[in-house]
Amino acid sequence: MLPVIFNVIVDAVIRHWRNTDSTGFDLETLLFYADDGLLVGTDAQRVQESLDVITKGFLLVGLRMNATKTEYDHGRGKMGCEFVQGSL
């Protein structure tokens, strides 16, 4: 797939995720560089819900996330933020 087309698709999926906003996705941050993504949030359940919406968005356009390459981190920072660590 051409990089420009891929970027347009990723942008559409991110816009879909932002417009879904049923659980307040504005509290999560999503960054993409090429085909790598980073989803950050303070609530594990909300991050999982965001990931579900993003995954379904990619499936709608014929792309799938590679679970063997997917990693996650979890912990608690000084400000009370939770972080998870591991891989799927």
C-alpha positions in Angstrom: 0.0 0.0 0.0 1.3 3.5 -0.9 2.3 5.5 2.2 0.1 8.4 1.3 -3.0 6.2 1.0 -2.1 4.4 4.3 -1.8 7.8 6.0 -5.2 8.9 4.7 -6.7 5.6 6.0 -5.1 6.0 9.4 -6.3 9.6 9.5 -9.9 8.4 8.8 -9.7 5.8 11.5 -8.4 8.4 14.0 -11.2 10.8 13.1 -13.8 8.0 13.5 -12.3 7.2 17.0 -12.4 10.9 17.9 -16.0 11.3 16.7 -17.2 8.2 18.6 -16.4 9.9 22.0 -19.0 7.8 23.9 -16.6 7.3 26.8 -14.7 10.6 26.7 -11.9 9.6 24.4 -10.5 13.1 24.7 -8.7 11.9 27.8 -6.7 9.4 25.8 -3.9 10.3 23.4 -3.2 8.6 20.1 0.0 9.1 18.1 1.0 7.4 14.8 4.3 7.4 13.0 4.2 5.4 9.8 2.6 2.1 10.8 3.4 2.4 14.5 0.8 3.7 17.0 0.8 4.7 20.6 -2.4 4.9 22.7 -2.0 6.5 26.1 -4.5 7.1 28.9 -5.1 7.2 32.6 -7.8 4.5 32.8 -7.1 1.0 31.6 -10.8 0.3 30.7 -11.1 3.5 28.7 -7.8 2.7 26.9 -9.1 -0.7 26.1 -12.4 0.8 24.8 -10.4 3.2 22.6 -8.3 0.3 21.3 -11.5 -1.6 20.4 -12.9 1.3 18.5 -9.6 1.8 16.6 -9.2 -1.9 15.9 -12.8 -2.0 14.5 -12.1 1.1 12.4 -9.1 -0.6 10.8 -11.1 -3.7 10.1 -13.8 -1.6 8.4 -11.2 -0.5 5.8 -9.6 -3.9 5.4 -6.6 -3.6 7.8 -5.9 -5.5 10.9 -3.7 -5.0 13.9 -1.0 -7.5 14.5 -1.5 -8.9 18.0 1.9 -10.6 18.0 3.6 -7.2 17.6 1.3 -5.4 20.0 2.8 -4.3 23.4 1.4 -2.6 26.4 2.7 -1.0 29.6 0.9 -0.5 32.9 2.0 1.2 36.1 1.2 4.1 38.5 3.0 7.4 38.1 3.5 10.2 40.6 0.3 11.9 39.5 -1.7 8.8 40.0 -1.7 7.8 36.3 -1.8 4.0 35.7 0.6 2.3 33.3 0.6 -1.3 32.0 3.6 -3.3 30.8 3.7 -6.5 28.8 2.8 -7.7 25.3 -0.2 -9.4 23.7 
